[in-house]
Structures are given as C-alpha cells and as structure tokens.
Amino acid sequence: MDDFLKPDRVVIGSNSDRATKIMQELYAPFLRTGNPVIIMDVKSAEMTKYAANSFLAVKISYANEIANICEKVGADAEMVRIGMCADKRIGSQFLFPGLGYGGSCFPKDVKALTKTAIDNGCDYTMLKAADDINKKQRQIFIDKILSRFGSNLLGKTFAVWGLAFKPKTNDMREAPAITIINALLEHGAKIQAYDPKAYDCAEFYFGNSISYAKSSYEALQNADALLLLTEWNEFRRPDFDKIKDMLKQPVIFDGRNQYDAKRLSERGIEYVCVGRPTERELLTV
C-alpha cells in the first residue's frame, strides 16, 4: 500500500492512447511530488518489471556470495558491505547478506525472466546463478546447525524467531523459514516458533508439525538453540541474559546478522551468523 501511495515511478505499458490518459489521470493524485510516469509499450513494461526485480535479486545473491567468501577468509561481511555502500555508484539497498530472498515477486520474476530467455534462445547465466545461490544460502545455514548439533536431531528443540519472508508482513511465500524448518524436522528436531503476524500462514505450511509460541521468550522454553530467521524490529534488542538463562545451551544462529558478535561472545553466548568471523576468531582479535 505504501509503495502504491508513494511510488518511485509509475510504469504504464499501453498500446492505447485512451487507456494511457485514463491511467495518467488515475495515478495523478499519488504523483504530486514529481515522481515520473513512464509510458511505454506493453512488452517493454512487462520486461521492466521483471528486469528490475531480477536485478535486486541478483544484488541479494551477490551479497550472500561475498559473505560466504568472507567467512572463509576471515573477513567481516558487514564491514565489506559498509565499504561497498559508500560508493554512490553501488548504493546501500539490497546488499544485506542473510538467508536469501523470498516473497511473491523476486522468486517468481527471476523464474519468469529465465523462462522468457530460454523460450527465445537467450543466455540466462546470471539469472540462474542468482537463483542457485539463493537456494544454496538456505542450505548453508542448515549445514551450520547440523555441524553444531549433528545430523540426528532427535531430542533437540529449536526456538525460531520469525517465519514471514520479511518483517511487517504475514507473507510466507518462498520464505527461508519454510526450507530451514522442514529440513530440521526431517532430521528429527522439534520446532517452537514465534512470529508477530504469520501464524495463520504458518499453519498452512506446517499444520501441527511445529509448536506456535505466544511470545518470543515463550519459544525459548526448553530449547537447545535460537534461530533468528526474520529481522522483526522487536528482535533487535532482546534481553540476552534472559535468552542465555532460558536456552539449554547458549547458542544463537542469526540468519539476519542482527547482533554484535563480539558482545555476545563476551556474554558467553555462542553466536553463528552470516559472513562474519567465528567466535574463536573474535577471541583472537
């Protein structure tokens, strides 16, 4: 709704002068700040939509690939991101490493543009790479959990904070939480999840195969570790002493890089995130 009321631009694909005038009149009240209305043919408008969303998906996958390299060489992906974003040619949006993109637009539009390229005999190497990296990013996070707790998770309980694909929505379409939770269930784990808005949607995907907590801290009861999967604002400044006391083991797997790794290490909390030095490396700094 906010995007509709305050658009950066409005792209109208039309082959009819009458339809174009009607659309311009319709959008006029929402474009008083001077943001442009761009008129083009229908095929170009459709391609603009696919190309824009696919470009943002590529940026996210690029950020994740760089983060994975950072982990291997001991660099801090957050510092690298800050350094990159200071270059005005690059910009600061959609360069946050994490669990990859989800939702209703990016996955669909990348696949749609890929299919268009295939149907027309065009190369789609970059689009395929973005999609492959996005899928692998979730598996990398799963592998970190399995590396810490073993492949047999029977008797293990994981608290999950965040189910929606992004904050401020109940949308779980293509959400990383679906892939990650299903993988842990397959390995025998028990899941206790909390999300401020996505319960109805979560029940569609998981039914009664997971438990739904009424608060973030309730999800921690008798859990072996905490998994942060969606960067809701209410998760940004939790009571870490309470988290440590409630968990069976003070372990946090942060798929959104929300916390300060060194501070958590000093508090005695094992912290695993994306593209940043490990706890052992931090202690040697």
N, C-alpha and C positions, 0 to 999 in steps of 0.2 A: 504493500500500500504506500509506504514511504517512497519507494522508487517511482511509483506511478505519479504521486503528487509532486515530487521534486526530481524529475528526470534530468540526467546529464544532457541527454539529447533524445529526440524522438525520430526514429527512422520509419518512414512510411513507404512501403512498397505498393505502387499503384500504377495501373495502365489506363486509368480513367481520370480525366480532369475533374469531373463532378465528384467522384469519390475522394479525390485529393483535397478539394476545397472543403468538403464535409469534415474530413479528418483534421484538417488545419483548424477549422472552427471549433471542433470538439476539444482539441488539446490547448487552444489559446489561453484559457484561464490558468493553466498549470505551467505556462512558459513565460510568465511576466518578468522573470529575471534575465531574459535574453538568451536562454539556452536554445540551441538551434533545432529547427525542424528540418530534417534532411529528406528530400523526396528522391526516390529512385525507382527503377523497375522492380517488379516482384521478385525475380530471381536474385538480383543483387541484394535486396533487403533480407531475403532468407539467408543468403551467404554471409551477410554482415553479422547476423545474429549468431550463426554457427561459428564464424571465424573469431568473433570477439570472445565468446565463452571458451572456445578451444584454446585460444591464446592464454587466457587466465589459467586454464587447467595445465597448460604447458609450464607456466611460471611456478605453479604449486609443485609440480613434479620435479622441476629443475631445483627448486629449493630443497626438496627432500633428497634428491640425489647428491647435492652438495653436502647436506647434513650427514648423510651416510659416509661420505668420504672423510668429513671432519672427524667423525667418531674413530675412524681407522688411523688417522694421522695424529690424533690428539688435539685437534683444533676445536674452537668453540663456535658452533654454527650461529649462535646468537650474535656474537661479535662480528662474524663474517657478514651476517645479514645487515647489521647496522652500517658496516663499512660500504656494502653494496648500495644500500638505500640512500646514502648520502650523495650518490651520483644521480643528478636530476634526470639523466637520460634513462635511468632504470626505474626510479620511483619506489615507493615503500609498500604498495599494496600487493597482496597475494604472493608474498615471498616468505611466509612463515612456514618453517618445517613442522611436520606433525604426522598425522595418520593419513593424509591424503584428502582429496576432495570427494564429496558425496552430494546428495540432494537430487532435485528433479531436473536440473539443467546441465551441469557440466558433464556427467557421465553420458547422458542421452545425446547431447550435442556433439561430443567427441566421436561417439559411435556413428551418429548421423553423417557427420562430415567425412569420416573414414569410409562409410558405405558409398557416399557420393563419389569420393576419389576412386574407389575400386570400380564402381559402375562405369566410370569414364576413363579408365585406364591410366589414372594418375598415381604418382608416388604418394605414399602416406606414412613414410618412415617416422617423422616427428610425432604425428598423432598416435601411432601405435606405441612409440616409446613412452609417451605421456601416460597412456592407458596402462601399459605394462608396469611402469614404475609405481603408479597409483595402487595397483593390486599388490605388488611386492611390499609396499610400505607397511601394509597391514600385517603381512606375514612376518616381516622383520620384527614388529612389535610383539607378535605372538611368540616368536622364537626367543625373544629376550625373557619372556615369562617362563617358557619351558626350560630355558637354560638355567634359570634360577631355581625352579621347583621340580624339574624333571618332567618327563613326558607322561608319567602316570600321576594324574591329579586327583585320584580318588581320595576323599577325605580332606581335600583342600577347598577353602571357601574364599572367593574374591569379591571384595566390595567394588562396585562400579559406580563412578560419578559421571553421569552424562550418557544419554542414549541418542538424542537427536543429532543430526549430522552437523549442526552448528547451533550456537546459542540463540535465544529469543525465538525459538520455533519448536513445534512439536513434530516436525517433519523428520521421519527416519528413512526416507527413500535413499538407498545406496549408502546408508550411514556406516562408518567404520565399526561402530559398536556391534552391528549385526554379524559381521565377519569374525570379529575378535571373540565375542561371546559364544557364538556357535562352535568355534574351534576349541575353546576351553571346555565347553560342555561335552564335546566329542572325546576329550581327554579325561573326562570323569569329574570335572570340577563342579562346584556349586556356586551360583552367582546370586549376589544380593545387590540390586541396582536401585539407584535413585536418579531421577531427572525431574526438574521443576514442572515440565509440561508434557512429556512424551509418553505417559503411561498408557493411554488408550492405544496409541500407535504401537507401543512395545508389546502389548498383549496380542496384537495381530501377528507380530513376528515370532514371539516366544511362547505365547499362551501361559501355561503354568510351569514351564520348564525352568523358570528363574523366579526368584523372590523379589517383590517390589517393596522397598522401604519408603516410609513416610517422610524421612528426612535424611540428609547426607550422613549424619552421625549414626543414625539407626542402621544404615547399610554397613557400618564398620563392625557391628557386634559379631564377635567370634570369627572375624575374617582374618585370613593369613596375609593379605596384602590389599592395597588400594590401587585401583586402576582409574586414572583420570582420562576420560575419552572425549569429553565436550567441555569447552572453555567457558562455562557459565560464569558470570560475574561473582556469584555467591561462593564459588570455589576458589577464588583468587587469594583470599586472606583467611584461611581456616585456622583453627586452634591446633597447631602442630603437636603440642604436648598432649592434647586430648586424643588426637589421632594415634600418637605413639602408645598411649596407655590402652586404647581400645583394641588395637590390632594385636593378634597373636605374635606377629613378627613386624617390626617397624620398617616396612618396605612399601615404597610408593613407585608405581610405574606411571609416569606422566607422559601421555601421548601428545600433550599440547605445550610443553615447556613453560608451565605457569610459575614454577617456583625457583628459588635461588638454591642451586645445588650445594654450594659451599656451606650455606647456613644450615641446611638440613643435615648435612654430614656432621657438622659441629654439634647438632642436637642428638646425634646418634640414630638418625633415620637413614636407611639405605634408599638412595634415590636414583632411579633409572629413567632417563628422558631420551630426547631425540637430538643427535648431532652435537653432544656436549661431552666433555671429559668425564671419565668414570670416577666413582668415589675414590678409588685408590690413587688415581692421577691427581685429583684435587688435593689430597692429603700431602702430596709431594711438592705442591706449588709453594 
